[in-house]
Amino acid sequence: MKSPRYAALTFLAASIFAVSSAHAQVTPQRLLDSAKEPQNWLTYSGDYSGHRFSTLNQINTSNAAALVPQWAYQTMAGGKFETTPLVVDGVLYATGQDDRAFALDAKTGRPIWQYQRALPADIRPCCGRVNRGVAILGDKVFFGTLDTHVIALDSKAGKVVTHGWREATNFTAEEVVHHMEPFCSGFLCTYVDKEGMLEGTDLDWFRRLRAATNHELTAAGGITTIDEIQQLHKLGIHAALGMAIYTGRLNLEELARLND
């Protein structure tokens, strides 16, 4: 992969790649049973177990050194690249910088469609103009944007079929966590209003989440002080840290002592 400092980001496909030509609807049942389709990668972590492990064995320790690139795709954007591609029945879906989404023939690299969100000029993301990838259900591909929209694209043509989703619902975060319990072994919950701002997080929100589920919880979003980490620990909640470490607000040695 070329350095993003000098060139647009590139997808590389290895010489051994199993694909199929049929394109079926991605049903909720297929997602639940995605581990039974090792030739596909239907969710962010491969399947709901979150192990990110593939049972495919064509590529192994005996032949990995012989792999060579078969095709390359330029995303037309430099910068960081943090997406997890999906592979569904021979089609690779992924995202790039500045809210680009695209579908490629996974065997040949041929572009099937491309989409880019028109972003406001004044957005100021905390951690780069990146995107973490798409989700798929039915015949739609979904991804979140830097200007707080959820975009739904036709998986075959890349046309917007639904966008915005800005109307309030009656669901609270606690209710969503409760309803998702059968499908998850734990939750990473981000208080987005505080993300990257170094102003502290909302401990009361995390207390309500803790009361809503017995599953493992990890808190993120604005955690800035040792005291917040200790309070979360008393609730049985892990803390995911980012900007507080990057900026030196939290000392690694002090954090290490918390585990003593």
C-alpha positions as CSV (number, residue, x, y, z in Angstrom):
1,M,0.0,0.0,0.0
2,K,1.4,3.4,-1.0
3,S,2.0,6.0,1.7
4,P,-1.0,8.3,2.0
5,R,1.5,11.2,2.2
6,Y,2.3,10.8,-1.5
7,A,-0.6,9.0,-3.2
8,A,-4.2,8.2,-2.9
9,L,-5.0,5.2,-0.9
10,T,-4.9,1.9,-2.7
11,F,-6.7,-1.4,-2.3
12,L,-4.7,-4.5,-3.1
13,A,-6.1,-8.0,-3.7
14,A,-4.0,-11.1,-3.1
15,S,-3.5,-13.7,-5.8
16,I,-5.8,-16.2,-4.0
17,F,-9.3,-14.9,-3.5
18,A,-12.5,-16.9,-3.4
19,V,-15.6,-15.2,-4.8
20,S,-19.0,-16.3,-6.1
21,S,-21.0,-14.7,-8.9
22,A,-24.4,-14.8,-7.3
23,H,-25.6,-11.7,-5.5
24,A,-28.3,-12.5,-2.9
25,Q,-30.1,-10.2,-0.4
26,V,-28.3,-9.9,2.9
27,T,-31.1,-10.9,5.3
28,P,-30.9,-10.6,9.1
29,Q,-30.6,-14.4,9.3
30,R,-27.6,-14.3,7.0
31,L,-25.9,-11.8,9.3
32,L,-26.7,-14.0,12.3
33,D,-25.2,-17.0,10.4
34,S,-22.4,-15.2,8.7
35,A,-19.8,-17.5,10.2
36,K,-21.3,-20.2,7.9
37,E,-20.2,-18.1,4.8
38,P,-16.4,-17.8,5.2
39,Q,-16.1,-16.7,1.5
40,N,-18.0,-13.5,2.6
41,W,-17.3,-10.8,5.2
42,L,-20.7,-9.6,6.0
43,T,-20.1,-7.4,9.1
44,Y,-17.4,-5.2,10.6
45,S,-15.7,-8.0,12.5
46,G,-16.7,-10.9,10.1
47,D,-19.5,-12.2,12.3
48,Y,-21.2,-11.3,15.6
49,S,-18.6,-13.1,17.6
50,G,-16.2,-10.2,16.8
51,H,-13.2,-12.5,16.5
52,R,-12.2,-11.1,13.0
53,F,-11.0,-14.6,12.1
54,S,-11.5,-16.3,8.8
55,T,-11.7,-20.1,8.4
56,L,-10.5,-19.9,4.8
57,N,-7.3,-21.8,4.3
58,Q,-6.1,-21.3,0.7
59,I,-3.7,-18.7,2.1
60,N,-1.6,-20.2,4.9
61,T,2.0,-20.1,6.3
62,S,3.3,-22.2,3.5
63,N,2.3,-19.9,0.6
64,A,1.7,-16.4,2.1
65,A,5.2,-15.3,1.1
66,A,4.4,-16.0,-2.6
67,L,1.4,-13.6,-2.7
68,V,1.5,-10.8,-5.3
69,P,-0.9,-8.0,-6.0
70,Q,-3.5,-8.7,-8.6
71,W,-5.2,-5.3,-8.9
72,A,-5.1,-1.9,-7.4
73,Y,-7.9,0.7,-6.8
74,Q,-7.3,4.4,-6.2
75,T,-9.8,6.0,-3.8
76,M,-9.0,9.5,-5.1
77,A,-8.2,10.7,-1.6
78,G,-5.1,10.9,0.5
79,G,-4.9,10.9,4.3
80,K,-5.6,8.1,6.8
81,F,-7.3,4.9,5.9
82,E,-9.3,3.2,8.6
83,T,-12.1,1.2,6.9
84,T,-13.0,-2.4,7.2
85,P,-14.2,-3.6,3.8
86,L,-17.2,-6.0,3.4
87,V,-17.2,-8.8,0.9
88,V,-20.7,-9.9,-0.2
89,D,-21.1,-12.5,-3.0
90,G,-18.1,-11.4,-4.9
91,V,-18.5,-7.6,-4.4
92,L,-16.2,-5.6,-2.1
93,Y,-17.8,-2.6,-0.3
94,A,-15.6,0.0,1.4
95,T,-15.1,3.7,2.2
96,G,-12.4,6.3,2.0
97,Q,-11.5,9.8,3.1
98,D,-14.1,12.6,3.0
99,D,-17.1,10.1,3.1
100,R,-16.4,8.2,-0.1
101,A,-18.0,4.9,-0.6
102,F,-17.5,2.4,-3.4
103,A,-18.2,-1.1,-4.6
104,L,-15.7,-3.2,-6.5
105,D,-15.6,-6.5,-8.2
106,A,-13.5,-8.3,-5.6
107,K,-11.9,-10.6,-8.2
108,T,-10.8,-8.0,-10.8
109,G,-11.0,-4.7,-8.9
110,R,-13.4,-3.3,-11.5
111,P,-15.3,-0.3,-10.0
112,I,-19.1,-1.0,-9.9
113,W,-20.1,2.3,-8.4
114,Q,-18.7,5.2,-6.4
115,Y,-20.3,7.7,-4.1
116,Q,-19.1,10.8,-2.3
117,R,-21.0,12.9,0.3
118,A,-20.9,16.7,-0.2
119,L,-19.5,17.8,3.1
120,P,-19.8,21.3,4.7
121,A,-16.6,23.4,4.5
122,D,-16.5,24.1,8.2
123,I,-16.5,20.6,9.7
124,R,-13.7,19.9,12.2
125,P,-13.4,16.2,13.0
126,C,-11.2,15.4,16.0
127,C,-9.3,12.5,14.4
128,G,-9.0,13.1,10.7
129,R,-11.5,13.0,7.9
130,V,-11.8,9.2,8.1
131,N,-14.6,6.7,7.8
132,R,-14.8,3.2,9.5
133,G,-16.7,1.4,6.7
134,V,-20.1,0.3,5.8
135,A,-22.9,-2.0,7.0
136,I,-25.2,-4.0,4.7
137,L,-28.8,-5.2,5.1
138,G,-31.2,-6.2,2.3
139,D,-30.1,-4.4,-0.8
140,K,-28.8,-1.3,1.0
141,V,-25.4,-0.3,2.2
142,F,-25.2,2.1,5.1
143,F,-22.5,4.4,6.4
144,G,-22.2,7.3,8.8
145,T,-20.8,10.7,7.6
146,L,-18.6,13.3,9.2
147,D,-21.5,15.8,9.3
148,T,-23.7,13.4,11.4
149,H,-25.9,11.8,8.8
150,V,-26.5,8.1,8.0
151,I,-26.5,7.4,4.3
152,A,-28.3,4.4,2.7
153,L,-27.1,3.5,-0.8
154,D,-28.5,1.0,-3.3
155,S,-25.9,-1.8,-3.1
156,K,-26.2,-2.5,-6.8
157,A,-26.0,1.1,-8.2
158,G,-24.7,3.3,-5.4
159,K,-27.6,5.7,-5.5
160,V,-28.9,7.3,-2.3
161,V,-32.2,5.8,-1.3
162,T,-32.5,7.3,2.1
163,H,-30.4,10.0,3.8
164,G,-30.5,12.1,6.9
165,W,-32.4,10.1,9.5
166,R,-32.2,13.2,11.7
167,E,-35.7,12.9,13.2
168,A,-35.8,11.9,16.9
169,T,-37.0,8.4,17.9
170,N,-38.5,7.3,21.1
171,F,-35.6,4.9,21.9
172,T,-33.1,5.7,24.6
173,A,-29.6,4.4,24.6
174,E,-30.6,2.2,27.5
175,E,-33.4,0.6,25.6
176,V,-31.2,0.0,22.6
177,V,-28.6,-1.7,24.7
178,H,-31.3,-3.9,26.3
179,H,-32.8,-4.9,22.9
180,M,-29.3,-5.7,21.5
181,E,-28.2,-8.0,24.3
182,P,-29.1,-11.3,22.6
183,F,-26.8,-10.3,19.7
184,C,-23.8,-9.0,21.6
185,S,-21.4,-10.1,24.3
186,G,-20.5,-6.6,25.2
187,F,-20.9,-2.9,24.2
188,L,-18.6,-0.1,23.3
189,C,-20.6,3.1,24.1
190,T,-19.3,6.5,23.0
191,Y,-20.7,9.7,24.4
192,V,-20.3,11.5,21.1
193,D,-21.1,15.0,22.4
194,K,-17.8,15.0,24.3
195,E,-15.7,13.0,21.8
196,G,-12.3,14.6,21.4
197,M,-13.1,17.7,23.4
198,L,-11.2,16.9,26.6
199,E,-14.0,18.3,28.7
200,G,-14.9,15.2,30.6
201,T,-17.6,12.6,29.9
202,D,-21.2,12.1,31.2
203,L,-20.9,9.7,34.0
204,D,-24.6,9.7,34.7
205,W,-25.2,8.5,31.2
206,F,-22.9,5.6,31.7
207,R,-24.5,4.8,35.1
208,R,-27.9,4.4,33.3
209,L,-26.3,2.2,30.7
210,R,-24.7,0.1,33.4
211,A,-28.1,-0.4,35.0
212,A,-29.6,-1.4,31.7
213,T,-27.3,-4.4,31.0
214,N,-25.2,-7.0,32.7
215,H,-23.0,-7.3,29.6
216,E,-19.5,-6.0,29.5
217,L,-19.3,-2.2,28.9
218,T,-16.6,0.0,27.6
219,A,-17.0,3.7,27.8
220,A,-15.5,6.3,25.3
221,G,-16.0,9.9,24.6
222,G,-14.4,12.7,26.5
223,I,-12.8,10.7,29.3
224,T,-10.0,13.1,30.6
225,T,-9.1,12.4,34.2
226,I,-8.0,9.6,36.4
227,D,-11.0,10.2,38.7
228,E,-13.4,9.5,35.8
229,I,-11.6,6.3,35.0
230,Q,-11.8,5.2,38.7
231,Q,-15.5,6.1,38.8
232,L,-16.1,4.0,35.7
233,H,-14.1,1.2,37.2
234,K,-16.3,1.2,40.3
235,L,-19.3,0.8,38.0
236,G,-17.6,-2.2,36.3
237,I,-17.1,-0.2,33.1
238,H,-13.8,-0.2,31.1
239,A,-12.5,3.1,29.7
240,A,-11.3,3.6,26.1
241,L,-8.9,6.5,25.9
242,G,-7.7,8.6,23.0
243,M,-7.1,12.3,23.0
244,A,-6.3,12.5,26.7
245,I,-3.3,10.3,26.1
246,Y,-2.3,11.8,22.7
247,T,-2.3,15.3,24.3
248,G,-0.5,14.3,27.5
249,R,-3.5,15.1,29.8
250,L,-3.2,11.5,31.1
251,N,0.2,10.0,32.0
252,L,0.8,6.4,30.9
253,E,2.7,5.6,34.1
254,E,-0.1,6.9,36.2
255,L,-2.6,4.8,34.2
256,A,-0.4,1.7,34.6
257,R,-0.5,2.2,38.4
258,L,-4.3,1.8,38.3
259,N,-3.8,-1.9,37.4
260,D,-1.4,-2.5,40.3
